[in-house]
Amino acid sequence: MSAGIVDFACLDIFKILQEKYPKALWECLCDKDWYGLPDKMFESQNFDEELHVIIGEMFEIRKGHDVKYLRKNDERVSSKPKENRQVRRIENTKLEDGNVGGLLENRIFDDVLPELENLTLGRCFKLSYINNLSIEYCDDFLDSATSLLAQIRSQDIHPVKKRQNLLDAQVRIRVAKNRKMLLETIFTLYKANLIVLPDVLGKLQMTSADIRNWEFRNIKISQRWALYLKVIEQAQSIYSNKVPKFEKLLTHKKKTLEQLYLFAKGMLLQNVQVVGMTTTGAAKYRELVKMMQSKIGKIV
């Protein structure tokens, strides 16, 4: 949760969670405006200096801790770099007739890896976040906005219009930077257990019949975040109970993949005239040596 506000609707356990809490709460949890972070509050050019005041208005911070000091001395939460995941494939090369090993290796990467990628384990732990409320979204927006700013500067248009476009782009960039700064600070303070959240268990235990439309709308920002974090804790609890099953499934798939890799290598090496290998390598890959069905000689 340290990367943004989770979009619960994208979780595979959403239906389970829905049964636990009233519909009115879910309407709020999925509404980006409910968390009290409108664009207007991020337009200030002195946001860094005002941040400790904004945090103080949103949450109660444990006594003896200063937000301004913590921001300068604590480790900042940073979003994970995007992974350029590349699936190994045999590039558009023609396979010679009878090259069973090559065909088999190609099939491994075409069929087995996507199967592993689509395991429930991968789907349920791949989090999606509400737009505008994640560090990743802010980073992506900053990249696109910075490119747009460069394009505007190179445009040959009326000076007044160009100046206005530049100002608008700069404001959007400032909003994204400041929003990211606030999210990082909130998650850092929460992780360090420095935010005192109000007790909201009573509201979570209310039935749908007790809830009015405005019940979750007319509450303090700290209560809203407390409700969100309680639901997050419930989601984590559900997933923790599913982990053993996923571990068993993943271990089985891993063994299957290893066996397929070994078989593919063995098939490929059967067509090779000479294979060089140390005695240590022969011992380590004895199963592969057996599959090759080749005589073992010694170079003098």
C-alpha positions in Angstrom: 0.0 0.0 0.0 3.1 2.3 0.2 2.8 3.1 -3.5 -0.7 4.5 -3.5 -4.4 4.1 -2.8 -5.4 0.6 -3.9 -8.2 0.2 -6.4 -10.1 -2.6 -4.5 -12.3 -3.3 -7.5 -9.3 -4.7 -9.3 -8.6 -7.3 -6.6 -9.6 -10.9 -7.1 -11.0 -10.9 -3.5 -13.2 -7.8 -4.1 -16.4 -9.8 -3.8 -15.3 -11.3 -0.5 -14.5 -7.8 0.8 -17.8 -6.4 -0.5 -19.8 -8.8 1.7 -18.0 -7.5 4.8 -18.7 -3.8 4.5 -21.7 -1.7 3.4 -22.2 -0.5 -0.2 -22.0 3.2 0.9 -18.4 2.7 2.1 -17.3 1.1 -1.1 -18.7 4.0 -3.1 -16.4 6.2 -1.0 -13.3 4.0 -1.1 -13.4 3.9 -4.9 -13.9 7.7 -5.2 -10.6 9.5 -5.6 -12.2 12.8 -4.3 -13.2 11.1 -1.0 -9.6 11.1 0.3 -9.4 14.8 0.5 -6.6 15.4 -2.0 -8.0 17.9 -4.6 -5.7 19.3 -7.3 -6.1 22.8 -6.0 -4.2 22.0 -2.7 -1.1 21.0 -4.7 -0.7 24.2 -6.8 1.4 26.1 -4.3 5.0 26.9 -5.2 6.0 26.6 -1.5 4.4 23.2 -1.0 7.5 21.7 0.5 7.5 24.3 3.3 3.7 24.0 3.8 3.7 20.2 3.9 4.1 19.8 7.7 1.1 22.1 8.2 -1.1 20.1 5.7 -0.1 16.8 7.3 -0.9 18.2 10.7 -4.4 19.2 9.5 -5.1 15.8 8.1 -3.7 13.6 10.8 -2.7 13.5 14.4 1.1 12.9 14.6 2.5 11.2 17.7 3.9 13.7 20.2 7.6 14.4 20.0 7.8 14.0 16.2 8.1 16.8 13.7 7.0 16.1 10.1 9.4 18.7 8.7 12.4 17.1 10.5 11.3 13.6 9.5 11.1 14.5 5.9 14.7 15.6 5.9 16.1 12.7 7.8 14.0 9.6 7.1 14.3 7.5 4.0 11.8 8.5 1.4 9.4 6.0 0.0 10.2 5.5 -3.7 8.2 3.8 -6.4 9.8 0.7 -7.9 11.3 1.3 -11.3 9.3 -0.1 -14.2 10.5 -3.5 -15.3 11.1 -3.9 -18.9 10.2 -7.6 -18.8 11.2 -9.4 -21.9 10.2 -12.9 -22.6 13.0 -14.9 -24.3 11.9 -16.2 -27.7 13.6 -17.6 -30.8 13.6 -14.7 -33.2 12.1 -15.1 -36.6 14.6 -17.8 -37.6 13.6 -20.8 -39.8 13.9 -24.0 -37.9 15.5 -26.8 -39.9 13.4 -29.9 -40.6 13.8 -32.4 -37.7 15.1 -29.7 -35.3 12.8 -31.1 -32.5 14.9 -29.5 -29.8 14.5 -26.0 -31.3 10.7 -26.5 -31.7 10.5 -27.7 -28.1 12.4 -24.8 -26.7 10.2 -22.4 -28.6 7.1 -24.1 -27.2 8.5 -23.8 -23.6 8.7 -20.0 -23.9 5.4 -19.7 -25.8 3.3 -21.9 -23.6 4.8 -22.5 -20.2 5.9 -18.9 -19.2 2.6 -17.3 -20.0 1.0 -20.0 -17.9 3.2 -19.1 -15.0 2.5 -15.4 -15.5 -1.3 -16.1 -15.4 -1.2 -18.0 -12.2 -3.7 -16.7 -9.6 -0.7 -15.8 -7.4 0.5 -13.3 -9.9 -3.0 -11.8 -10.5 -4.0 -11.3 -6.9 -0.8 -9.6 -5.7 -0.5 -7.3 -8.7 -2.0 -4.1 -7.3 -3.8 -1.4 -9.2 -4.2 2.1 -7.8 -6.7 4.8 -8.2 -5.8 7.4 -10.7 -4.1 10.5 -9.2 -3.5 8.7 -6.0 -0.4 6.7 -6.6 3.3 7.5 -6.8 3.6 5.5 -10.0 0.8 7.6 -11.6 2.6 10.8 -10.5 5.9 9.5 -12.1 4.2 8.6 -15.3 2.4 12.0 -15.5 5.6 13.9 -14.8 7.3 12.0 -17.7 4.6 12.9 -20.1 4.1 16.5 -18.8 7.9 17.1 -19.1 7.8 16.0 -22.7 4.8 18.2 -23.4 6.6 21.1 -21.9 9.5 20.6 -24.3 7.1 20.4 -27.2 5.4 23.7 -26.2 8.7 25.5 -26.0 9.6 24.4 -29.6 6.2 25.4 -31.0 6.0 28.4 -33.3 2.7 30.0 -32.1 1.5 33.3 -30.8 3.7 34.4 -27.8 0.7 35.1 -25.5 -0.8 31.6 -26.2 2.6 30.0 -25.9 3.2 31.6 -22.5 -0.2 30.5 -21.3 0.4 26.9 -22.5 3.7 26.9 -20.7 2.2 28.2 -17.5 -0.6 25.6 -17.6 2.0 22.8 -18.2 4.2 24.0 -15.3 1.2 24.0 -12.9 0.3 20.5 -13.9 3.9 19.4 -13.3 4.0 21.2 -9.9 0.7 19.5 -8.9 2.1 16.0 -9.7 5.4 16.7 -7.9 3.6 18.0 -4.8 1.0 15.2 -4.8 3.8 12.6 -5.0 5.6 14.4 -2.1 2.5 14.3 0.1 1.8 10.6 -0.7 5.4 9.6 0.1 5.2 11.5 3.4 1.9 10.0 4.5 3.1 6.4 3.7 6.4 7.0 5.4 4.8 8.3 8.6 2.2 5.4 8.6 4.9 2.8 8.0 6.9 4.3 11.0 3.7 4.2 13.1 3.8 7.9 13.7 0.2 8.6 12.6 -2.5 8.3 15.3 -5.6 7.1 13.5 -9.0 7.4 15.0 -11.1 4.4 16.0 -13.5 3.6 13.2 -14.4 0.0 14.0 -17.9 1.1 15.0 -18.5 2.5 11.5 -17.2 -0.7 9.9 -19.6 -2.8 11.9 -22.7 -0.9 10.8 -25.1 -2.8 8.6 -26.4 -1.4 5.3 -29.7 -0.7 6.9 -28.0 1.7 9.3 -26.1 3.6 6.7 -27.3 6.9 5.1 -25.8 8.3 1.9 -23.9 11.0 3.8 -22.7 8.7 6.6 -19.1 8.3 5.2 -19.0 11.6 3.3 -19.3 13.9 6.3 -16.4 12.6 8.4 -12.9 13.9 9.0 -10.1 13.2 6.6 -8.3 11.1 9.2 -11.4 9.0 9.7 -11.6 8.4 5.9 -8.0 7.2 5.8 -8.4 5.1 8.9 -11.4 3.3 7.2 -9.3 2.7 4.1 -6.4 1.3 6.1 -8.6 -1.0 8.1 -10.0 -2.4 4.8 -6.4 -2.8 3.6 -5.6 -4.8 6.7 -8.6 -7.0 6.1 -7.4 -7.6 2.5 -3.9 -8.5 3.6 -5.4 -10.9 6.1 -7.4 -12.7 3.4 -4.3 -13.0 1.2 -2.1 -14.3 4.0 -4.4 -17.2 4.3 -4.1 -18.0 0.6 -0.3 -17.8 0.5 0.4 -21.5 1.4 -1.8 -22.7 -1.5 -0.1 -20.4 -3.9 3.4 -21.4 -2.7 2.5 -25.1 -3.3 1.1 -24.3 -6.8 4.1 -22.2 -7.7 6.6 -24.8 -6.5 4.9 -27.4 -8.7 5.0 -25.1 -11.8 8.6 -24.3 -11.1 9.6 -28.0 -11.1 7.7 -28.5 -14.3 9.5 -25.7 -16.0 12.9 -26.9 -14.8 12.1 -30.4 -16.2 11.1 -28.9 -19.6 14.3 -26.8 -19.7 16.4 -29.9 -19.0 14.5 -31.9 -21.7 14.9 -29.2 -24.3 18.7 -28.9 -23.6 19.0 -32.7 -23.8 17.2 -32.8 -27.1 19.4 -30.1 -28.6 22.7 -31.6 -27.4 21.8 -35.0 -28.9 22.6 -33.5 -32.3 25.9 -32.1 -31.2 29.0 -34.0 -32.1 31.3 -32.9 -29.2 30.3 -31.4 -25.9 33.0 -30.1 -23.6 32.4 -30.5 -19.9 34.5 -30.8 -16.7 34.1 -33.7 -14.3 32.5 -31.3 -11.9 30.1 -30.2 -14.6 29.3 -33.8 -15.5 28.4 -34.5 -11.9 26.3 -31.4 -11.6 24.4 -32.0 -14.8 24.3 -35.8 -14.7 20.6 -35.9 -15.7 21.5 -33.9 -18.8 24.4 -36.2 -19.6 22.1 -39.2 -19.4 19.7 -37.6 -21.8 22.5 -36.9 -24.3 23.2 -40.7 -24.5 26.7 -40.0 -25.6 30.0 -41.7 -24.8 32.3 -40.0 -22.3 35.9 -39.6 -23.4 39.0 -38.0 -21.9 41.2 -35.4 -23.6 44.8 -36.2 -23.0 
